[in-house]
Amino acid sequence: MVEFFVVYDNEAKDGFVSSWGFSCYIRSKVRVLFDTGWDGSILIHNLNLAGIDDFDYIFLSHQHWDHIGGLNHVIDRTSCVVVPQSFSRNLKNEIRRKADLIEVKDMRKIDEGIYTTGELGDFIKEQSLVVELDDGFFVVTGCSHPGLDVILKTAERLGKIRGVMGGFHGFSRIEILRRYEIVVPCHCTMYKQEILKLKNARECYAGCSFRI
């Protein structure tokens, strides 16, 4: 059983605070905070409301302010931060002062049950998280700048993909998403309303959670 809990998004349920950006907590065999939104005080508020104290890893998808801005507020809650190798040298040095740093270039296993797609894309380098389930895998994306289809095809090297959540950016080949059991469009998804018409789609907002 794997738990997913959105703690930062453009939308939020009562009590949680919304803001532009994305962050999701994943609890499987290890605990991961995927991205950190941009406003650390909002991230802390939502984490506290969710009862989430610390994590084994902070996993950063790409170096955009709305995905890494809250890092300084939560880096003391982990011992390890996973970033694409293309992150700036100065930022990586700052992270190293407070935590162990894992730099990612290619697809690899990070820990028991969690993998990175490796750096994908040309102009904007981005990694996505792939979480192992009992009978397949689930993909968590930041903004999908490299293309959601490229991310999913890469993740399929590990095995059957059962679902995907996160920012889908300008991805418009919505029919492709019908093949998955669960699709959760969040944050910077241009065609969110069209995707939410799919029977396998779920709404995303700070404070939402589900288990697989």
N, C-alpha and C positions, 0 to 999 in steps of 0.2 A: 504494500500500500504506500502510495506517494501522495503527500499533501502539497497543494499549491495555494498560496495566499498572496493576493495582490495588495501591496502596501503603499503604492504610489501610482496615481494615474490621473488623467484629465478629468475623470468623473469619480465620485465617491458616494458611498451610502452615508446615512445619518451618523454623525459622530466622527467619522473620518474626514480628512481634509483633502480636497482635490487640488491639483496643480499640474502644470505642463511638465510631463516627464513620465518615467516608468521605473518601477521596482517591484520585484516579486520574490517572496520567500518560498523556498522549496525544501521540504523535509522528506528525505528518503533514508538511505543508509548513512548519508551525511547531510548536514544542513548548509544550505547555500542561500546567500542574498544575491539575487541577480539584479545588477544595476542599482543606482541609489537616488534616482530622481535628480532634481536640481536644488531644492531647498531642504537643507538638512534638518531644520527645525520641524518642518512638516513630516519628513520621513520619521523622525524620532517620535513625534506625536502618534502617527499611525502604527508604528511598531509597538509602542507601549500599549496602545488600545487593543492591539491584537495579542498582547502577552508574549511577544517575541523578544528575547533578551540578547542572544548571541548566536553566532553561526560559525561553522568550520571554515567556510570560504566566502569571500566576496568576489563575485564574478562580474567583470565589466565588459560589456559588449563592444563599445566603441567610444572614442574620445570626443563626445559631444556633451555640452554642459548639462543638458536635460537628462543625462544618464549617469553622470559622474559627480554632479555638483554636491550631492549629500555625502560623499565619501568621507570627508574629514570628520563628520559627526558620528560615524559608525565604525571607523577603522579600528577603534579600540575594543570593538566587540568581536573581533576575529583575530586569527594569527596568520592568515594567508590571503593574499589578493591575487586573482588571476586576470591578466590583461593581454591584449594582442601585442605582439612584439613591436608593432609600429607606433605604439604610444610614445609620446615625446620623452626624450632622455630625462629632462627635468622632472616631469611628473613621476616617472618610474623611480627616480632617486628620492623624491619626497615620500613615495609609498614605502620604499625600503627602510626609511628611518623609523617606520612605525609597525611594519609587518613583513613577513616573508613574501617575496614576490615570485610568481610563476609567469614567465613570458611564453606566449603561445604563437607558433607559426603555422604548424600543420595540425590536422586532426589527431587527437590523442586522448587517452584516458587520464582524467585528473585524479580521481579517487574511486572508491567502490561505488559503482552505479552511476557515475557522472562522467560525461565526455564533452570535449569541445569540438566544434566543426573545424577549428583552425581559422586563421584569417582568410576571409573571402572578400571579393570585390577589388576594384581597381582604385578609383579616386578616394573612396571612403572604405577603409579596412574595417571589417566587423567580424566578430566571432559570435556564435550562438551556442547555447547549452543544450545538450542531449541527455535526457534522464532515462535510465533503464527502468522499465516496469517489469511485472511478472511475466508478461508475454508480449514484449515489444518495447518501443521507445517513445518518448514524448519530447518535442522540441520547444524551447523557449527562445524567442528572438527579441532583439532590442528594437531596431527600426527597420530591419530587413533591407538596408541600402544595397546589398549585393543582389537582391532579388529573392523573394520568398521561394520561388521554384528552385533556384540555385541552392539555397540553404537546405531545403527538404531533400533534394537529390543527393546532396553531400551526406546528410544525416542517414539516408537509406543505406549507405555502405555498412552501417552497423547492424541493420536488420529492419524489421517491419516498423513503420512509424504509425502510431495510433492516434496522435493528435499534435496540435501546435497552438501556441498562444504567444502574444506579444504584439509589437508594432509591425504591421505588414506594409507600411509606406504606400506606394502607388500600385501595389499588386492588383491586377484587374482580371486575371484568369481564374475567376471565382469557381468555375466548374471543377477545377483541380481539387478544391478543398472538399468536395463531396465524398472523396475516397477515404477520409479520415473519420474517426469516431467522434472526436471532440475538436472544435475549432473555436478559439477565443481571441477575437480581434480587440486590441487595446491601443491606447496612446495614439500614435501617428498613423492610423489606418485610414487611408483616403476613402475607401469604399466600404466602410464599416456597416452602414445601414443595409447595403446590398448583401453583405456577407451574413449579417444577422438574420436574414430571411431563410437561410439554410436550416434544415431540421437539426443538423449536428452542431449548430453554433450556440455559444453562450455569451451573455453580456459580461463585459469586463469593467471593473470600477474598484477603487481603493476600498478594501473591506470585503471583497468577494473571495470565496475560497471553494475548492472542490478537491475530491480525492479520487485517485485512480488505483 
